[in-house]
Amino acid sequence: MHIAPFDNLNKPIVDVDDQRVPLNYFNIVKLSRGQVFEYRVPGYETCIVPATGVVDINVAGVDFKSLGGRREDVWDGEPEGVYVPTNTQAQMVCQSDEAEVFVAGAKYDDVLEPFVVRAEDIDRVQYGSDDTKTHRKIKHILGQKQHGKVGRLLVSELYTVGQGGWSGFPSHKHDTDRLPDETRHDETYNFRFRPNSGSGLQMLQRVDNQPGDAYHIVDGSTICIDNGYHPCAVLPGYEMYYFTILGGFSQRSLVQYFQPTHSYQVETIPGIKDMIAKFK
């Protein structure tokens, strides 16, 4: 499901109990210097990640100062994040001229402790190759390092390396809970392109070797992955980024099921097994 860019007025783009991805929550908050935004999401743990700008965060009386720092776009430095427990009041105050802030969430009932993830805490993975057209970089904000501190939520930033190429390949899905072969994880993306006139393609192939759906994605597009195999690609001459939210149904660790037709390429793409291991 493709949601075209629009002015969401700081209201959720993917709200609680969404019919497509009920395990996910997603909001984009845009603020000017001194502006304040507060929220509380019952039944969902969340993570605050500035796309650009700097914000001070307060979570139930705990302060996390000067979160973020990217000025131009999501390529301009490293991400940072603050974990907000389920049904907990969070406040952000803009400390830069402007800020654009992602709020990612996953359904979870237990109330844990808030914490901050600074740039030096990010878990980075780079894999693929130019030859295989799969070269990309991943920055895990809530990843393997935070496994014991988070309930069901995984939050990452994914970048194509170079201009053009594919992500999410070999095609995989994670829409059915059938351990040990696959977990159900609802997934939501928000895309950015450099230059921002770039665009790409998001595929959703529901059944192996059967025609599926395809969406033209542009700068600011949101994609909700409800089911099916879901690779994506960027036009030649452009770089692609996507903010990634995964919410697990029965566990936090992601188990991907690779499309049988293409699964042999897990053995041909450099570093992909390291990438798979990091989604824990």
N, C-alpha and C positions, 0 to 999 in steps of 0.2 A: 504494500500500500504506500503510495507516494503522497506526501503532503507538500504542496508547493510553498515557497517562501511567502510569508505574509507578516504583517505587524500584529503580533499576538498580544500586545499591550501588557506584557509581563504576566499573562495568564497561561496555564499549562497548554502545551501543544499536544502532549499525550497525558491525559489526566488519569486519575485513579480508576481502576476497573475498566480500562479501555477495552472495547469489544475485540480488537485485533491483537493487542499485546497487554493483557491484563496484569502481567507481572512487572511491567515497566511504568515509569513516570518520567516526563521530560518537560522542562520549562526553559525558556530563554528570557533572561532579565536584562534590560538595558537601562542604565542609570547615568546621570550626570553628577558632577562633583557635589558632594553633600547630600545627595538623595539617599533615601533609606527604603529598603524593601524587607518585609518580614513574611515568613511563611511557616506553616506546620502541616505535615502530611500524615494523618492517621493511617496506620497500617503499612507505611512505606518508609524504609531507610533511604536517605538521600546523600548525595555528594555535590558540593559546590565547587565548580571549576571555572575560573575566569578564562574566557576565550581571549579577551584583551582587557587591559586596564587593571587597576588595583582596588581591592575592597578590604575593609575591616569586617571580620565576622565575629558574631557573638552567638554561641549555642548554649542555651539554658544557663547563662551567666558566665560561661567560659569564653575568654577572648582569644581570638587568633588574628593578629594584626598583619596588615600589608600582604594580603594574599594576591598572588599574580604579579604581573609586571610586563607582560607583552604589550607592545605599543601598536604596531602596525596591523598585525594579523597573527594567525595561529602558527606561522612559521618563525615568528620573531621571538625566540626564546623557549624556555621549558614551561610545562604546565605545573600547577600546584592545585591542591584540593583540600577541602575540609569535609570530614565525615559527620553527618548529622543523624543521630539515632531516630528510630521510628517515633512518630507522634511527639516530636520535640521542637520547641520554638527556636527558629533561627532568624538572625537579623544580619543583613549586609548593608554597609555604608560605603558609598563610592568615595575614594580618596584621590582619584585621577580625574582629568577633565571629562572623560567618558569611560564607561565599562560595559562590556557585554559578558554576561555570566551564564554558563550552563548549569542547570540543576538536574542531575541524573538520579533516578530512584528505582528501587526494586521492592516488591511486596515482601514484607517480613514483619513478624509480630513482636519479637522480643526487643527490649530496649537495651542497647549497649552503651558504650562510652564514646563521646566525641573525640576526634583527634585530627591533627593536621598532617598533610603530606606535602613536604617542601620539594623543591626541584632536585635536591640531592637524594631524595628518597625514591624517585621515579625508577621503575624497573624497565630497562630498555632492551629491545630485541630487534635485530635486523636480519632479514633472511631473503631468500630468492636470488635472482640474478637478472642482469639485463638480457642475457641470452634467452632465458625462459620467459621473459616479459612479466616476471612476478616479483620484481625487486621492491621491497617495502620495509618500512621502519615502524615499530610499535612502541608507544610509551604508555606503560601501565601505571595508572594513577591509583586505583584500587585493584591490585593484582595479587600475585602470589605472596609478596612480602607482607601484605595486610590480612592474610587468610584467617588468622585467629581472632581478628578484631571486627570482622564484618559478617553479616548474616548470609545474604544471597546475592549481593550486588558486586558486579565487576564493571570497572570504568576504565576505558583506554582511549588513546588518540592514535590513529593509524594514518600513515603517510605513504604515498607512492614515492619511490626514489627515482629521480630522473623525471622525464616528461613522457607521459603515455604509459600504458601497461595495465595489468590486471591485479586485483586484490581478491581475497577470499577464494583462491583457486589452489589446489583442486576443489571443485564445488563440494560443499558439505551442508549438512542440515543438523538441527538440534531442536526438533519440535515434538519429540516423543520421549517420555520417560521409560526407558527399557535398559536399565543397567545390566551388564557393564558396557553395552555397545553404544549407548546414546543417552543423553540427558535432555530434558525439556528446559530450554532457556529462551525466553522471549528476548528479542533484540531490536534496538532502535538506533538509527544512525542520523547524524546531521552532517551534511557535506559542505566543504569549502573548496574553492579552486583558486590557483594562482597561475596567471592573472585571473581575476574573478569573472572574466567573460568566458572562461572555460566551462566545460560540461562533460557529462559522462553517461554511463548506462548502468542501471541496476537490474540484474536478472533475478527472477524467481521461478525456478523450474520445479513444479510440484511433484512430478513423477519422472524417474530416470528414463531418458530417451523419448520423452513426450514433450511437445511444445508447451511452453509456459508463458509467463508474463514478463514484460520488459518496460522499464520506466526511464524516461529521459530526466536525469538529475542535473540541477544547476546549483549555483552558489546559494547556499541556504536551504536546499531541499532536505526534508526529513523523510526517512524510509522506516516503516514498521515491518519487521520480518515476522509474519505470523506462522508460516510453514514453508517448507521446500528448500531446495538448494539455491544458494544466493551469491554467486560471484558478481563483481562489479568492475567497471573499466573506465579509464579516463581518456579523453581525446589526445592524440599526439600533439606535443608542444605545450601541454599543460600539466601542472602538478595537482594532485588531489589529496585532500585530507578528509577524514571523517571521525567525528566524536562518536564513541561506541558505548552503548549501555546494554548490559546483559543482566537479566534477572532469572535466577534459577527457581525451578518449581520445588524440587525436593532436596537440592544441595547446591552449594556455591560452585564447586569444581565443574567445569564444562567438559563434556565428552562429545566431540564432534563425530558424526557419521559421514564418511566421505562417499560421494556418489560412486556407485560401483563402476560405471563406465570409465571414470577418470581416476579412480583411487590409486592406480599403479604409479601415478605421477608424484605421490608422496615420496617415492624413492628417488625421484629425479630432480627435485627442487632443493637447492642447497639450504640447509638450516631450518627446514620447515618442521622437523620433529622437535627442535628446541622451541619454536613458536607454539606448537601444540601444547607442550609441557607447561608453558607459562600461564595458560588460562586455567588457573586453579583457585 
